[in-house]
C-alpha cells in the first residue's frame, strides 16, 4: 500500500510539472511564430531567426506594457506604440540584409491588403 501511495504521488508530481511546462507565454509564442514565418518567407539564417524572435518578443512586451499603463492617455499610448514600432523596424534593418528587409516589407504590405 505504501509503494502504491508513493507511486501515485510520484505520478501526480510529474503531471503537475508537465502542466506547468505546458503553460506558454502568449507573447513569446507569438514572437516565435512570427520569426518562423519570416524565416520561411525571407530566408533567415538560424542566427537571424533567433535575433528576430527576440526583437519581436521585446517589442511586443513593450507594447503590452504601454497598453496596460493606465496613466497614459490614448494619444500618449498611440505615440509610444508608434515609437516602439519604429524601433523594431530599425532593429530589424540591422539584422536583415537589404534584400531580406525588402521581402519583409513586401510581406507586411501583403498582410495589410489581406485585412
Backbone bond lengths (Angstrom), bond angles and torsions (degrees), N, CA, C in turn:
res aa  C-N    CA-C-N  psi(-1)  N-CA   C-N-CA  omega(-1)  CA-C   N-CA-C  phi
1 X - - - 1.457 - - 1.532 110.30 -
2 X 1.344 115.99 -41.19 1.464 120.53 -179.80 1.528 110.03 -63.66
3 X 1.341 117.31 -39.77 1.462 121.10 178.47 1.527 110.96 -65.64
4 X 1.314 116.38 -38.17 1.460 120.99 178.77 1.522 110.51 -64.98
5 X 1.327 117.20 -41.74 1.463 121.37 178.18 1.530 110.45 -65.16
6 X 1.317 116.77 -41.84 1.461 121.45 178.57 1.523 110.03 -62.02
7 X 1.323 117.00 -45.03 1.461 121.26 178.38 1.525 110.75 -61.78
8 X 1.319 117.53 -43.12 1.464 121.86 178.93 1.529 110.67 -60.39
9 X 1.331 117.03 -47.88 1.468 120.74 179.69 1.523 111.20 -62.81
10 X 1.314 117.24 -38.12 1.456 121.95 178.02 1.528 110.31 -62.34
11 X 1.326 116.48 -46.60 1.461 120.85 -179.61 1.530 111.94 -65.41
12 X 1.313 116.99 -38.37 1.465 120.80 177.42 1.531 109.79 -64.21
13 X 1.328 116.60 -42.59 1.464 121.35 179.11 1.518 110.75 -61.39
14 X 1.307 117.05 -43.47 1.469 120.99 178.50 1.527 109.92 -63.69
15 X 1.316 116.96 -42.39 1.468 120.84 179.22 1.512 112.37 -61.59
16 X 1.322 117.22 -42.25 1.470 121.45 178.75 1.521 109.93 -65.33
17 X 1.325 116.98 -42.86 1.467 120.64 -179.85 1.529 110.59 -62.49
18 X 1.318 117.17 -42.01 1.454 120.42 178.85 1.524 111.28 -66.53
19 X 1.303 117.42 -38.32 1.466 121.01 178.93 1.520 110.41 -64.39
20 X 1.314 117.75 -39.18 1.458 120.84 178.34 1.521 110.59 -66.59
21 X 1.321 117.16 -39.47 1.456 120.82 178.31 1.517 111.20 -68.00
22 X 1.316 117.28 -28.25 1.455 121.10 -178.10 1.528 112.34 -74.19
23 X 1.314 117.93 -18.69 1.455 120.73 178.51 1.523 108.36 -70.63
24 X 1.307 115.71 119.20 1.450 121.48 -175.30 1.519 108.84 -108.44
25 X 1.301 115.10 137.69 1.459 120.75 174.26 1.529 106.90 -70.06
26 X 1.340 118.40 116.06 1.466 119.55 -175.52 1.527 113.33 -61.35
27 X 1.316 117.39 -32.61 1.466 119.63 178.62 1.522 109.66 -69.42
28 X 1.323 116.64 -44.17 1.467 120.73 178.97 1.527 109.63 -62.76
29 X 1.335 116.59 -42.26 1.459 120.85 -179.64 1.526 110.94 -63.18
30 X 1.325 117.18 -44.32 1.467 120.88 178.96 1.529 110.88 -63.73
31 X 1.334 117.16 -41.12 1.461 121.15 178.08 1.527 110.31 -61.50
32 X 1.323 115.41 -41.03 1.469 119.82 178.96 1.526 110.52 -64.12
33 X 1.323 116.84 -45.28 1.464 120.75 -179.71 1.530 111.07 -62.22
34 X 1.330 116.83 -40.92 1.463 120.48 178.39 1.530 110.62 -63.78
35 X 1.323 116.39 -42.67 1.462 120.31 -179.88 1.523 111.34 -64.64
36 X 1.328 116.98 -40.88 1.465 120.78 178.87 1.524 110.06 -64.62
37 X 1.332 116.94 -42.09 1.471 120.65 177.89 1.530 110.22 -61.58
38 X 1.327 116.07 -43.05 1.468 119.71 178.23 1.516 110.98 -65.75
39 X 1.323 116.50 -38.11 1.465 120.54 179.71 1.520 110.25 -56.58
40 X 1.320 116.65 -41.23 1.459 121.89 -178.84 1.531 111.70 -72.53
41 X 1.318 116.71 -46.32 1.462 121.07 -174.06 1.529 111.68 -76.80
42 X 1.311 116.68 -39.84 1.456 121.49 -171.89 1.534 111.95 -100.71
43 X 1.327 117.14 -8.37 1.468 123.05 -179.29 1.533 111.38 62.77
44 X 1.335 114.82 59.17 1.462 119.89 178.31 1.525 110.45 -77.16
45 X 1.321 115.45 150.90 1.456 120.52 170.80 1.527 107.60 -77.94
46 X 1.326 118.36 164.26 1.469 119.21 176.63 1.534 112.60 -57.11
47 X 1.323 116.56 -39.08 1.469 120.06 178.88 1.529 110.99 -64.83
48 X 1.324 116.71 -43.50 1.458 120.63 177.85 1.522 110.73 -63.38
49 X 1.317 116.58 -40.50 1.459 120.72 -179.53 1.519 110.36 -59.43
50 X 1.320 116.95 -44.13 1.467 121.36 178.56 1.529 110.62 -62.14
51 X 1.323 116.35 -44.54 1.473 120.07 -179.63 1.526 111.24 -65.73
52 X 1.322 116.40 -42.77 1.469 121.06 -179.69 1.526 110.16 -63.89
53 X 1.321 116.84 -42.57 1.459 119.95 178.17 1.527 110.76 -59.83
54 X 1.321 116.84 -42.14 1.466 120.06 180.00 1.530 111.09 -66.88
55 X 1.326 116.96 -38.04 1.471 120.48 176.72 1.524 109.71 -61.55
56 X 1.328 116.86 -48.33 1.465 120.30 179.67 1.527 111.09 -61.05
57 X 1.315 116.37 -41.84 1.464 120.07 -179.32 1.530 111.30 -64.73
58 X 1.323 117.12 -48.60 1.465 120.64 -178.31 1.528 111.06 -62.04
59 X 1.309 116.80 -42.84 1.468 119.73 -177.80 1.524 111.10 -71.16
60 X 1.318 118.47 -39.26 1.468 120.68 178.14 1.524 110.50 -65.51
61 X 1.324 116.52 -37.52 1.464 120.81 176.73 1.523 110.08 -64.09
62 X 1.323 116.51 -41.30 1.465 120.82 178.95 1.527 110.98 -65.33
63 X 1.329 117.15 -41.72 1.471 120.78 178.79 1.525 110.12 -63.42
64 X 1.320 116.96 -42.29 1.460 120.04 178.52 1.525 110.98 -61.29
65 X 1.327 116.76 -41.10 1.467 120.45 179.36 1.530 110.65 -63.26
66 X 1.310 116.64 -40.77 1.468 120.29 178.13 1.519 109.96 -64.07
67 X 1.325 116.58 -47.56 1.463 120.52 -178.04 1.528 112.60 -63.75
68 X 1.321 116.96 -28.20 1.462 121.08 179.75 1.522 113.17 -89.09
69 X 1.313 117.42 -2.43 1.463 121.65 -178.41 1.528 109.67 -83.74
70 X 1.315 116.80 101.73 1.467 122.05 -177.38 1.521 112.51 -68.46
71 X 1.311 118.12 -16.39 1.460 121.30 -178.75 1.528 112.30 -76.79
72 X 1.321 117.26 -15.17 1.465 120.72 -178.73 1.520 111.12 -93.82
73 X 1.311 115.15 141.47 1.465 120.34 174.95 1.532 108.46 -75.76
74 X 1.319 117.78 164.44 1.471 119.73 176.79 1.534 112.55 -56.80
75 X 1.307 116.85 -36.93 1.464 120.81 179.25 1.528 110.58 -67.30
76 X 1.330 116.28 -41.49 1.461 120.15 178.30 1.527 110.72 -65.45
77 X 1.325 115.32 -40.64 1.465 119.22 177.89 1.526 110.45 -61.30
78 X 1.327 116.54 -45.32 1.466 120.67 -179.46 1.529 110.51 -61.58
79 X 1.319 116.68 -41.20 1.467 120.44 179.10 1.525 111.17 -65.13
80 X 1.313 116.49 -42.61 1.469 120.40 179.92 1.539 110.80 -65.72
81 X 1.321 116.41 -42.49 1.465 120.02 179.64 1.528 109.67 -63.94
82 X 1.317 118.12 -41.14 1.467 121.35 177.93 1.531 110.32 -61.60
83 X 1.317 116.31 -40.29 1.467 121.08 178.36 1.527 110.40 -63.62
84 X 1.319 116.96 -43.18 1.465 121.56 179.04 1.529 110.37 -62.49
85 X 1.324 116.89 -40.65 1.466 120.63 178.95 1.527 111.23 -65.15
86 X 1.327 117.09 -39.93 1.464 120.27 176.93 1.527 110.73 -62.87
87 X 1.328 115.99 -42.03 1.465 120.56 178.11 1.525 110.77 -62.34
88 X 1.330 116.15 -40.29 1.464 120.37 178.69 1.522 110.24 -61.04
89 X 1.318 116.51 -44.43 1.464 120.55 -179.59 1.528 110.76 -62.51
90 X 1.323 117.11 -41.78 1.469 121.24 178.51 1.522 110.59 -62.15
91 X 1.322 116.42 -43.20 1.461 120.59 179.38 1.525 111.26 -65.79
92 X 1.324 116.80 -40.70 1.461 119.75 178.87 1.524 110.87 -64.31
93 X 1.331 117.31 -40.13 1.457 120.53 178.42 1.524 111.15 -60.81
94 X 1.323 117.15 -33.23 1.463 121.13 179.76 1.527 111.80 -72.16
95 X 1.331 117.72 -26.26 1.468 122.06 -177.03 1.529 111.47 -91.84
96 X 1.322 116.48 -36.88 1.464 121.21 -174.90 1.521 111.59 -90.00
97 X 1.329 115.34 154.66 1.454 119.72 170.96 1.533 107.36 -74.44
98 X 1.326 118.14 163.14 1.479 118.58 177.72 1.532 112.72 -56.49
99 X 1.333 117.01 -38.80 1.469 120.34 179.56 1.524 110.89 -66.51
100 X 1.316 116.61 -41.69 1.465 120.57 178.63 1.522 110.58 -65.31
101 X 1.317 116.98 -40.86 1.459 119.75 -179.65 1.528 110.05 -64.97
102 X 1.333 117.05 -38.18 1.465 120.74 177.16 1.528 110.16 -62.01
103 X 1.340 117.84 -43.76 1.466 121.41 177.86 1.529 110.65 -63.35
104 X 1.323 116.16 -39.24 1.472 121.17 177.97 1.529 109.76 -61.19
105 X 1.330 117.30 -45.50 1.466 120.34 179.01 1.525 110.96 -62.63
106 X 1.318 117.11 -39.95 1.457 120.43 177.75 1.530 110.64 -64.09
107 X 1.325 116.43 -40.32 1.463 121.12 177.77 1.527 110.17 -61.06
108 X 1.320 116.64 -42.88 1.472 120.74 179.10 1.519 111.10 -64.03
109 X 1.315 117.31 -42.07 1.462 121.07 179.59 1.522 110.98 -63.02
110 X 1.315 116.73 -40.57 1.468 120.58 178.78 1.524 110.20 -64.34
111 X 1.313 117.35 -39.56 1.471 120.64 178.62 1.518 110.47 -66.05
112 X 1.353 117.31 -38.41 1.467 120.34 179.01 1.532 110.37 -64.26
113 X 1.325 116.86 -39.38 1.462 120.35 179.44 1.523 111.06 -66.60
114 X 1.320 116.83 -32.54 1.448 122.05 -178.68 1.514 113.75 -73.23
115 X 1.310 117.44 -16.55 1.480 120.74 -177.78 1.486 111.92 -82.48
